[in-house]
Amino acid sequence: MRPDVDVVVIGAGPAGLAATLNLARAQRSVALLDSNRPRHAATLQSHGFITRDGISPLELRGMGREEVLRYPTVSFERTTVRQVVRVDGGFAVQAEQRGASAESETRASAVLIATGLSETLPASQHVRPWYGTSLHSCMDCDAYDKRGQALALIGETPDLVDRAMVIRRHTDDLAVFTNGSDAVSEAGAERLAAHGVALERTPIAAIEGDRDGMRAIVLEDGRRSERTGGFVRPWWHPQLEFAEPLGLDTDDDGLVVVDRAQRASVEGIYAAGDITPGFRQLSVAAGAGTIAASVINRDLIAREL
């Protein structure tokens, strides 16, 4: 196979952009493919990324694309990847533009998967209007800006108690809402109570607020809990249907299993960012993309020699 490019990078978030930048600086040709469906599209500010604290995620992605496209070996296409298959000497990445019937195929010696995740929100119809402004999913990113407020943690997963312990560093007034689920065990309820965290198991009926932000969570039994912000624990879903022909190893959550060098279980396939197990922060994803670029370049050199 004669590849069209050295590497196809799937996903133009922090991991994919960092990888593309460093591959370009290694004089590798890169096709960067992105569907333009970022998980944090509703988020107004991102935090914790040095020199860019408080930047809009959309602005960060835009700046990243501008930077990588300054390199003549980088191409960018707004497209949806449909399938990645092995061919002699590498991979064929098949994609199509949104709303178009035209398909394209790019052949590469290596592929980096940096597609991130999609998410489903608990009590979505009530949470969605406040998501990205009053309610957030990343405690490490956004809890500082909510410090001292009456906060909520909304979710239906078993890790709510551990998450509450992180959030309570920033407030003395925290309530956990399980929306009618049994996500918090009796032992968990005792732990919350011991640390002054309220627990509400009744389903959520509404979230009230105004142009300045949310004001209260209304429960189905009519009670109101005054809350001015907080956090949501979404269900996260890997975006990996296109990679099924590869037979990649994944963990119990469907995330791509990689080694410390971001190599996946199939030679020539790498993964970085939220699609792999670990912390979901911009700087972590960018760091993983940088590692992947360095390793991909060295692996390709070994093959070329």
Secondary structure, 3 states (H helix, E strand, C coil): CCCCEEEEEECCCHHHHHHHHHHHHCCCCEEEEECCCCCCCCCCCECCCCCCCCECHHHHHHHHHHHHCCCCCEEEEECEEEEEEEECCEEEEEEECCCCCCEEEEEEEEEEECCCEEEECCCHHHHHHHECCCEECCHHHHCHHHCCCCEEEECCCCCHHHHHHHHHHHCCCEEEECCCCCCCCHHHHHHHHHCCCEEECCCEEEEEEECCEEEEEEECCCCEEECCEEEECCEEEECCHHHHHHCCCECCCCCECCCCCCECCCCCEEECHHHCCCCCCHHHHHHHHHHHHHHHHHHHHHHHC
